[in-house]
Amino acid sequence: MTFWANYVILKEKEGIDRATTLSQIETKYGLNKRQEIENDLNNQ
């Protein structure tokens, strides 16, 4: 699992919605990075 997928899971444990975290990552790093992370999360 990638750093970013672990980061999203960590934020979920802190009570932050997955969609919110992914949206923030998309804003900063682009749609391709968000899709990579979503794929990684779905394949765990």
Backbone as a printed PyTorch tensor [residue, N CA C, xyz], in Angstrom:
tensor([[[  0.8450,  -1.1750,   0.0000],
         [  0.0000,   0.0000,   0.0000],
         [  0.8940,   1.2430,   0.0000]],

        [[  0.4880,   2.2330,  -0.7520],
         [  1.2880,   3.4400,  -0.8940],
         [  1.1760,   4.3420,   0.3350]],

        [[  2.0840,   5.2750,   0.4180],
         [  2.0580,   6.2680,   1.4880],
         [  0.7070,   6.9780,   1.5220]],

        [[  0.2300,   7.3900,   0.3570],
         [ -1.0070,   8.1640,   0.3200],
         [ -2.2160,   7.3570,   0.7480]],

        [[ -2.2630,   6.0900,   0.3760],
         [ -3.3780,   5.2460,   0.8160],
         [ -3.3540,   5.1010,   2.3340]],

        [[ -2.1730,   4.9040,   2.8920],
         [ -2.0430,   4.8420,   4.3530],
         [ -2.4550,   6.1570,   4.9970]],

        [[ -2.1010,   7.2600,   4.3760],
         [ -2.4590,   8.5880,   4.8750],
         [ -3.9780,   8.7570,   4.9290]],

        [[ -4.6580,   8.3500,   3.8660],
         [ -6.1260,   8.4560,   3.8160],
         [ -6.7490,   7.6180,   4.9270]],

        [[ -6.2450,   6.4070,   5.1250],
         [ -6.7700,   5.5290,   6.1740],
         [ -6.5210,   6.1340,   7.5520]],

        [[ -5.3450,   6.6920,   7.7550],
         [ -5.0320,   7.3490,   9.0200],
         [ -6.0040,   8.5050,   9.2870]],

        [[ -6.2580,   9.3070,   8.2790],
         [ -7.1860,  10.4280,   8.4370],
         [ -8.6000,   9.9340,   8.7510]],

        [[ -8.9990,   8.8050,   8.1670],
         [-10.3110,   8.2260,   8.4740],
         [-10.3840,   7.8510,   9.9470]],

        [[ -9.3120,   7.2800,  10.4640],
         [ -9.2840,   6.9040,  11.8730],
         [ -9.3650,   8.1300,  12.7740]],

        [[ -8.9050,   9.2790,  12.2670],
         [ -8.9830,  10.5300,  13.0170],
         [-10.3550,  11.1920,  12.8800]],

        [[-11.2390,  10.5770,  12.0750],
         [-12.5930,  11.0860,  11.9300],
         [-12.8180,  11.9650,  10.7110]],

        [[-11.8400,  12.0190,   9.8080],
         [-11.9800,  12.8380,   8.6050],
         [-12.4470,  11.9320,   7.4700]],

        [[-13.5000,  12.3440,   6.7920],
         [-14.1050,  11.5690,   5.7260],
         [-13.1130,  11.3050,   4.5960]],

        [[-13.1470,  10.0980,   4.0470],
         [-12.2530,   9.7140,   2.9520],
         [-12.3990,  10.6570,   1.7570]],

        [[-13.6110,  11.0050,   1.4040],
         [-13.8450,  11.8730,   0.2530],
         [-13.2060,  13.2450,   0.4550]],

        [[-13.2460,  13.7440,   1.6730],
         [-12.6360,  15.0420,   1.9850],
         [-11.1330,  14.9850,   1.7800]],

        [[-10.5050,  13.9580,   2.3050],
         [ -9.0540,  13.8170,   2.1700],
         [ -8.6760,  13.6420,   0.7060]],

        [[ -9.4010,  12.8140,  -0.0150],
         [ -9.1010,  12.5960,  -1.4280],
         [ -9.2910,  13.8750,  -2.2340]],

        [[-10.2910,  14.6530,  -1.8840],
         [-10.5200,  15.9310,  -2.5590],
         [ -9.3540,  16.8930,  -2.3360]],

        [[ -8.8480,  16.9300,  -1.1140],
         [ -7.7060,  17.7960,  -0.8130],
         [ -6.4700,  17.3510,  -1.5880]],

        [[ -6.2580,  16.0530,  -1.6730],
         [ -5.1160,  15.5330,  -2.4290],
         [ -5.2770,  15.8690,  -3.9070]],

        [[ -6.4980,  15.7170,  -4.4260],
         [ -6.7570,  16.0400,  -5.8330],
         [ -6.4730,  17.5100,  -6.1170]],

        [[ -6.8870,  18.3890,  -5.2170],
         [ -6.6590,  19.8160,  -5.4010],
         [ -5.1710,  20.1290,  -5.4720]],

        [[ -4.3960,  19.4730,  -4.6390],
         [ -2.9700,  19.7700,  -4.5740],
         [ -2.1450,  19.0240,  -5.6290]],

        [[ -2.4970,  17.7560,  -5.9040],
         [ -1.6600,  16.9150,  -6.7640],
         [ -2.3160,  16.4780,  -8.0730]],

        [[ -3.6030,  16.7480,  -8.2350],
         [ -4.2770,  16.4340,  -9.4900],
         [ -5.1210,  15.1660,  -9.4330]],

        [[ -5.9570,  15.0520, -10.4470],
         [ -6.9140,  13.9480, -10.5260],
         [ -6.2130,  12.5960, -10.6750]],

        [[ -5.1170,  12.5520, -11.4320],
         [ -4.4230,  11.2720, -11.6220],
         [ -3.9450,  10.6920, -10.3010]],

        [[ -3.4070,  11.5270,  -9.4290],
         [ -2.9220,  11.0530,  -8.1250],
         [ -4.0920,  10.5290,  -7.3030]],

        [[ -5.2200,  11.2520,  -7.3290],
         [ -6.4050,  10.7960,  -6.5870],
         [ -6.8520,   9.4230,  -7.0810]],

        [[ -6.8820,   9.2410,  -8.3840],
         [ -7.3100,   7.9610,  -8.9360],
         [ -6.3440,   6.8390,  -8.5630]],

        [[ -5.0380,   7.1300,  -8.5550],
         [ -4.0660,   6.1290,  -8.1220],
         [ -4.3500,   5.6820,  -6.6850]],

        [[ -4.6190,   6.6500,  -5.8250],
         [ -4.8700,   6.3490,  -4.4130],
         [ -6.1600,   5.5620,  -4.2550]],

        [[ -7.2130,   5.9680,  -4.9880],
         [ -8.4840,   5.2350,  -4.9050],
         [ -8.3060,   3.7950,  -5.3790]],

        [[ -7.5320,   3.5950,  -6.4380],
         [ -7.2670,   2.2420,  -6.9250],
         [ -6.5290,   1.4410,  -5.8610]],

        [[ -5.5420,   2.0490,  -5.2480],
         [ -4.7800,   1.3720,  -4.2090],
         [ -5.6800,   0.9930,  -3.0220]],

        [[ -6.5450,   1.9020,  -2.6340],
         [ -7.4610,   1.6270,  -1.5160],
         [ -8.4380,   0.5060,  -1.8700]],

        [[ -8.8970,   0.4870,  -3.1050],
         [ -9.8470,  -0.5440,  -3.5170],
         [ -9.2060,  -1.9210,  -3.6470]],

        [[ -7.8940,  -1.9550,  -3.8430],
         [ -7.1820,  -3.2270,  -4.0260],
         [ -6.5470,  -3.7550,  -2.7600]],

        [[ -6.7850,  -3.1150,  -1.6340],
         [ -6.1490,  -3.5500,  -0.3990],
         [ -6.7490,  -4.8230,   0.1420]]])
